[in-house]
Amino acid sequence: MIVELNEENFEENIKSGLKLVEFYAVWCTFCQKQRPVLEELSRNNIWIGTVDADKNPLITEKYEISGFPTFVLFRQGKVLSKLAGFHDKSDLLTRLMENLG
């Protein structure tokens, strides 16, 4: 499932469990290439949140996002790690698996 996050629903969505959130910009070419990978992951019951950085500057600034796409992995609302740039499915799955336990 891909959930579009914004300043109203962000905190509620990341507060429990392991959550992968992509910060993106509509104009970003790498973000556009990243979308099919995220859609494929989401079909495997992996929760993915996306934040349009241009529409949600407060969240983007809070997590010090400066390039796109940037992934932030959360557990129980706390940042576990950040990944900048395009990542293929295996990279993202590996990062998720490393943090499941």
MARLUM-881940 format. One line per field, with one value per atom (N, C-alpha, C, O, CB): residue in one letter; atom name; x, y, z. Coordinates in steps of 0.02 Angstrom, whole numbers, plus 50000, padded with zeros to 5 digits. Each point is the difference from the previous one (the first is absolute). Glycine has a CB too. Layout:
N
drentor (a|...)
marro (CA|...)
east (X|...)
north (Y|...)
up (Z|...)
This chain:
101
drentor (m|m|m|m|m|i|i|i|i|i|v|v|v|v|v|e|e|e|e|e|l|l|l|l|l|n|n|n|n|n|e|e|e|e|e|e|e|e|e|e|n|n|n|n|n|f|f|f|f|f|e|e|e|e|e|e|e|e|e|e|n|n|n|n|n|i|i|i|i|i|k|k|k|k|k|s|s|s|s|s|g|g|g|g|g|l|l|l|l|l|k|k|k|k|k|l|l|l|l|l|v|v|v|v|v|e|e|e|e|e|f|f|f|f|f|y|y|y|y|y|a|a|a|a|a|v|v|v|v|v|w|w|w|w|w|c|c|c|c|c|t|t|t|t|t|f|f|f|f|f|c|c|c|c|c|q|q|q|q|q|k|k|k|k|k|q|q|q|q|q|r|r|r|r|r|p|p|p|p|p|v|v|v|v|v|l|l|l|l|l|e|e|e|e|e|e|e|e|e|e|l|l|l|l|l|s|s|s|s|s|r|r|r|r|r|n|n|n|n|n|n|n|n|n|n|i|i|i|i|i|w|w|w|w|w|i|i|i|i|i|g|g|g|g|g|t|t|t|t|t|v|v|v|v|v|d|d|d|d|d|a|a|a|a|a|d|d|d|d|d|k|k|k|k|k|n|n|n|n|n|p|p|p|p|p|l|l|l|l|l|i|i|i|i|i|t|t|t|t|t|e|e|e|e|e|k|k|k|k|k|y|y|y|y|y|e|e|e|e|e|i|i|i|i|i|s|s|s|s|s|g|g|g|g|g|f|f|f|f|f|p|p|p|p|p|t|t|t|t|t|f|f|f|f|f|v|v|v|v|v|l|l|l|l|l|f|f|f|f|f|r|r|r|r|r|q|q|q|q|q|g|g|g|g|g|k|k|k|k|k|v|v|v|v|v|l|l|l|l|l|s|s|s|s|s|k|k|k|k|k|l|l|l|l|l|a|a|a|a|a|g|g|g|g|g|f|f|f|f|f|h|h|h|h|h|d|d|d|d|d|k|k|k|k|k|s|s|s|s|s|d|d|d|d|d|l|l|l|l|l|l|l|l|l|l|t|t|t|t|t|r|r|r|r|r|l|l|l|l|l|m|m|m|m|m|e|e|e|e|e|n|n|n|n|n|l|l|l|l|l|g|g|g|g|g)
marro (N|CA|C|O|CB|N|CA|C|O|CB|N|CA|C|O|CB|N|CA|C|O|CB|N|CA|C|O|CB|N|CA|C|O|CB|N|CA|C|O|CB|N|CA|C|O|CB|N|CA|C|O|CB|N|CA|C|O|CB|N|CA|C|O|CB|N|CA|C|O|CB|N|CA|C|O|CB|N|CA|C|O|CB|N|CA|C|O|CB|N|CA|C|O|CB|N|CA|C|O|CB|N|CA|C|O|CB|N|CA|C|O|CB|N|CA|C|O|CB|N|CA|C|O|CB|N|CA|C|O|CB|N|CA|C|O|CB|N|CA|C|O|CB|N|CA|C|O|CB|N|CA|C|O|CB|N|CA|C|O|CB|N|CA|C|O|CB|N|CA|C|O|CB|N|CA|C|O|CB|N|CA|C|O|CB|N|CA|C|O|CB|N|CA|C|O|CB|N|CA|C|O|CB|N|CA|C|O|CB|N|CA|C|O|CB|N|CA|C|O|CB|N|CA|C|O|CB|N|CA|C|O|CB|N|CA|C|O|CB|N|CA|C|O|CB|N|CA|C|O|CB|N|CA|C|O|CB|N|CA|C|O|CB|N|CA|C|O|CB|N|CA|C|O|CB|N|CA|C|O|CB|N|CA|C|O|CB|N|CA|C|O|CB|N|CA|C|O|CB|N|CA|C|O|CB|N|CA|C|O|CB|N|CA|C|O|CB|N|CA|C|O|CB|N|CA|C|O|CB|N|CA|C|O|CB|N|CA|C|O|CB|N|CA|C|O|CB|N|CA|C|O|CB|N|CA|C|O|CB|N|CA|C|O|CB|N|CA|C|O|CB|N|CA|C|O|CB|N|CA|C|O|CB|N|CA|C|O|CB|N|CA|C|O|CB|N|CA|C|O|CB|N|CA|C|O|CB|N|CA|C|O|CB|N|CA|C|O|CB|N|CA|C|O|CB|N|CA|C|O|CB|N|CA|C|O|CB|N|CA|C|O|CB|N|CA|C|O|CB|N|CA|C|O|CB|N|CA|C|O|CB|N|CA|C|O|CB|N|CA|C|O|CB|N|CA|C|O|CB|N|CA|C|O|CB|N|CA|C|O|CB|N|CA|C|O|CB|N|CA|C|O|CB|N|CA|C|O|CB|N|CA|C|O|CB|N|CA|C|O|CB|N|CA|C|O|CB|N|CA|C|O|CB|N|CA|C|O|CB|N|CA|C|O|CB|N|CA|C|O|CB|N|CA|C|O|CB|N|CA|C|O|CB|N|CA|C|O|CB|N|CA|C|O|CB|N|CA|C|O|CB|N|CA|C|O|CB|N|CA|C|O|CB|N|CA|C|O|CB|N|CA|C|O|CB)
east (50042|49958|50045|50047|49860|50077|50035|49952|49944|50129|49950|49960|50031|50059|49903|49999|50025|49995|49946|50017|50095|50003|50004|50025|50032|49917|50003|50009|50005|49923|50072|50013|49944|50011|50053|49877|49945|50002|49983|49948|50091|49997|50067|50002|49895|50158|50067|50013|50015|50024|49957|50017|49958|50025|50010|49901|49955|50020|49996|49911|50115|50018|50066|50009|49926|50113|50066|50009|50052|49993|49906|50011|50005|50024|49915|50040|50005|50027|49986|49919|50132|50026|50060|50028|49859|50133|50055|49971|49960|50112|49948|49971|50055|50048|49852|50092|50045|49966|49946|50108|49978|49970|50047|50060|49880|50032|50038|49982|49941|50063|50046|49991|50017|50054|49973|49927|50009|49978|49970|50014|50033|49975|49972|50030|50056|49858|49967|50046|49998|49891|50152|50044|50064|50038|49917|50056|50062|49997|49957|50058|50031|50002|50013|49968|50073|50005|50015|49939|49988|50134|49841|49939|49948|49966|50055|49974|49953|50020|49958|50019|50089|50024|49991|49993|50090|49917|49994|49929|49991|50100|49859|49930|49981|49967|50008|50044|49982|50030|49969|50023|50067|50032|49958|49989|50126|49863|49959|49933|49976|50080|49915|49937|50007|49957|50008|50091|50013|50008|49973|50082|49983|50008|49933|49986|50130|49843|49936|49953|49958|50056|49994|49958|50017|49963|50029|50065|50022|49984|50035|50055|49858|49978|50053|50004|49921|50116|50049|49971|49981|50118|49899|49973|50051|50057|49871|50052|50044|49962|49943|50119|49969|49971|50040|50060|49900|50005|50034|49982|49944|50055|50051|49990|50022|50059|49959|49936|50017|50034|49968|49933|50164|50040|49979|50003|50091|49885|49980|49936|49990|50065|49900|49937|50004|49955|49987|50111|50007|50068|50039|49881|50095|50067|50017|50059|49931|49962|50016|50027|50048|49862|50059|50025|50069|50045|49836|50125|50063|50057|50055|49881|50052|50051|50015|50057|49906|49985|50008|50048|50041|49843|50112|50042|50062|50035|49863|50115|50061|50009|50054|49998|49895|50002|50024|49970|49936|50148|50027|50003|50011|50055|49925|50001|49944|49972|50152|49861|49943|50019|50041|49881|50050|49961|50045|50058|49856|50058|50033|49950|49942|50131|49952|49959|50020|50059|49929|49962|50012|49963|49941|50073|50023|49972|49986|50044|50017|49876|49978|49980|49974|49988|50051|49971|49971|50035|50048|49852|49965|50010|50005|50010|49987|50007|50070|50010|49879|50160|50070|50038|49989|50007|50048|50039|50052|50041|49941|50017|50051|50057|50059|49854|50068|50051|49971|49939|50120|49987|49980|50038|50058|49919|49990|50031|49986|49942|50045|50064|49991|50008|50040|50002|49920|50006|49955|49964|50151|49889|49961|50025|50060|49918|49975|50018|49956|49939|50099|49993|49960|49965|50011|50067|49879|49958|50043|49984|49929|50140|50041|50034|50006|50012|50004|50031|49950|50016|50059|49865|49948|49979|49992|49969|50030|49982|50054|49985|49947|50131|50055|49999|50009|50059|49922|49999|49942|50008|50045|49889|49943|50013|49986|49938|50104|50014|50050|49994|49981|50074|50051|49969|50028|50057|49858|49970|49935|49965|50086|49934|49938|50003|49950|50031|50077|50006|49997|50005|50058)
north (49941|50059|50062|50005|49933|50109|50064|50053|50008|49958|50068|50051|50068|50011|49906|50130|50068|50036|50010|49991|50019|50033|50076|50025|49874|50135|50073|50024|49959|50048|50058|50027|49983|50003|50089|49890|49983|49926|49985|50102|49868|49929|49966|49940|50058|50038|49970|49965|49940|50148|49949|49972|49939|49951|50163|49889|49945|49936|49945|50138|49925|49942|49969|49940|50111|49987|49971|49978|49972|50101|49939|49990|49927|49987|50118|49848|49930|49958|50013|50002|49934|49953|50025|50053|49904|50005|50017|50032|49969|49935|50157|50038|50028|50030|49999|49961|50027|50060|49994|49893|50172|50061|50030|50009|50013|49992|50032|50074|50018|49873|50151|50072|50011|49981|50053|49996|50008|50069|50038|49839|50138|50061|49979|49959|50117|49953|49982|50011|49961|50069|50022|50017|49957|50006|50109|49843|49960|49938|49957|50085|49953|49944|49934|49950|50127|49923|49938|49978|49940|50092|50015|49984|49967|49953|50143|49928|49970|49928|49957|50158|49873|49932|49955|49940|50107|49984|49962|49974|49947|50123|49965|49984|49928|49967|50152|49854|49931|49949|49949|50084|49982|49956|50000|49947|50076|50036|50005|49964|49967|50142|49898|49967|49924|49965|50132|49879|49928|49976|49948|50058|50031|49982|50001|49956|50091|50002|50006|49942|49984|50140|49845|49942|49940|49951|50091|49961|49946|50017|49978|49991|50072|50019|50036|49993|49910|50136|50042|50071|50028|49901|50098|50067|50052|49999|49960|50085|50053|50065|50006|49914|50130|50066|50045|49992|49992|50064|50047|50071|50014|49904|50126|50070|50044|49998|49976|50064|50049|50059|50038|49927|50040|50049|50072|50043|49877|50093|50069|50020|50059|49927|49967|50014|49996|50024|49933|50012|49989|50021|49959|49946|50160|50023|49991|49991|50091|49920|49992|49931|49994|50089|49865|49932|49991|49971|49985|50071|49994|50033|49972|50027|50059|50034|49963|49995|50114|49866|49965|49941|49989|50045|49930|49941|50015|49955|49975|50135|50023|49967|49975|50046|49979|49970|50054|50054|49864|50067|50050|49976|50040|50004|49892|49973|49949|49976|50042|49967|49956|49946|50012|50082|49846|49980|49986|49983|49968|50056|49980|49957|50018|50087|49837|49955|50006|50005|49916|50079|49999|49940|49990|50137|49832|49940|50016|50019|49904|50068|50014|49936|49953|50160|49884|49948|50036|50036|49874|50080|50031|50076|50031|49863|50135|50073|50027|50060|49945|49952|50021|49983|49947|50037|50061|49989|49946|50004|50115|49829|49948|50014|49993|49924|50105|50015|50041|50006|49888|50134|50038|49972|49979|50125|49895|49979|50054|50016|49861|50150|50052|49971|49954|50133|49939|49980|49941|49973|50068|49941|49944|49935|49990|50074|49890|49934|49948|50010|50038|49897|49947|49959|50010|49986|49960|49961|49961|49999|49992|49977|49960|50043|49978|49939|50143|50045|50017|49997|50050|49971|50019|49941|50007|50082|49852|49941|49981|49981|49980|50044|49984|50046|49977|49983|50104|50048|49985|50004|50082|49898|49982|49937|49997|50057|49895|49936|50009|49968|49971|50103|50013|50029|49994|50023|50015|50036|49968|50030|50072|49838|49967|49977|50002|49962|50013|49970|50046|49978|49940)
up (50000|50000|50000|50039|50022|49894|49999|50028|49976|49923|50152|50034|49988|50015|50073|49884|49990|50067|50028|49849|50148|50065|49992|49950|50098|50002|50000|50072|50046|49850|50113|50067|50049|50061|49886|50029|50045|50022|50057|49886|50014|50016|50012|50014|49920|50060|50002|50067|50001|49920|50133|50066|50018|50027|50010|49948|50015|49962|50027|49994|49918|49958|50018|49989|49922|50115|50014|50072|50017|49894|50132|50072|50021|50056|49960|49943|50021|49942|49942|50139|49937|49951|49962|50015|49975|49959|49956|49938|49965|50079|49941|49944|49956|50024|50047|49864|49951|49967|49972|50007|50026|49973|49948|50012|50097|49832|49946|49998|49995|49939|50069|49987|49927|49978|50143|49843|49928|49978|50038|49945|49954|49967|49932|49966|50095|49921|49937|49940|49952|50100|49951|49944|49996|49953|50056|50041|50005|49956|50009|50108|49835|49953|50036|49985|49927|50136|50037|50041|50008|49996|50022|50037|49955|50020|50058|49861|49952|49984|49992|49960|50043|49987|50061|49994|49924|50141|50063|50010|50030|50019|49926|50013|49982|50040|49941|49959|49985|50049|50015|49865|50146|50049|50064|50030|49921|50070|50061|49990|50046|49982|49913|49987|50002|50025|49905|50044|50002|50073|50019|49867|50154|50070|50037|50041|49956|49988|50036|49985|50041|49955|49946|49983|50044|50002|49880|50152|50045|50073|50046|49873|50091|50068|50040|50061|49937|49968|50034|50003|49949|50012|50100|50010|49978|50023|50074|49858|49976|50003|49976|49947|50107|50001|49953|49991|50127|49851|49957|50022|50020|49884|50092|50019|49941|49980|50144|49849|49949|50036|50036|49888|50067|50038|49985|50044|49955|49940|49983|50035|50017|49872|50123|50032|50076|50035|49864|50127|50072|50026|50023|49967|50005|50018|50074|50017|49891|50137|50071|50016|50038|49988|49946|50010|49968|50030|49973|49937|49964|50038|50004|49888|50136|50039|50066|50020|49929|50083|50064|49994|50044|49988|49913|49990|49957|49978|50033|49978|49966|49932|49985|50126|49850|49933|49951|49995|50033|49936|49954|49927|49955|50140|49894|49932|49991|50049|49945|49943|49986|49951|49955|50067|49985|50057|50061|49992|49930|50136|50062|50039|50009|49995|50017|50040|50073|50017|49886|50141|50071|50028|49988|50019|50029|50031|50073|50038|49881|50101|50068|50036|49969|49995|50101|50043|50060|50036|49925|50050|50056|50000|50053|50013|49875|49993|50005|49994|50053|49964|50006|49935|49971|50155|49853|49940|50012|50046|49918|49994|50002|49952|50016|50017|49906|49950|49943|49993|50036|49932|49940|49940|50006|50063|49874|49937|49948|49987|50042|49943|49949|49930|49990|50090|49873|49930|49982|50041|49963|49932|49973|50029|50007|49886|50125|50025|49967|49994|50116|49870|49970|50054|50060|49841|50077|50046|50050|50059|49852|50067|50045|50053|50057|49850|50075|50050|50055|50059|49852|50068|50049|50043|50061|49861|50047|50039|50049|50057|49847|50076|50044|50061|50056|49847|50086|50055|50047|50061|49865|50047|50041|50041|50059|49857|50051|50035|50056|50053|49841|50096|50052|50063|50054|49856|50083|50056|50025|50040|49915|50023|50022|50072|50036|49847|50139|50066|50059|50057|49889)
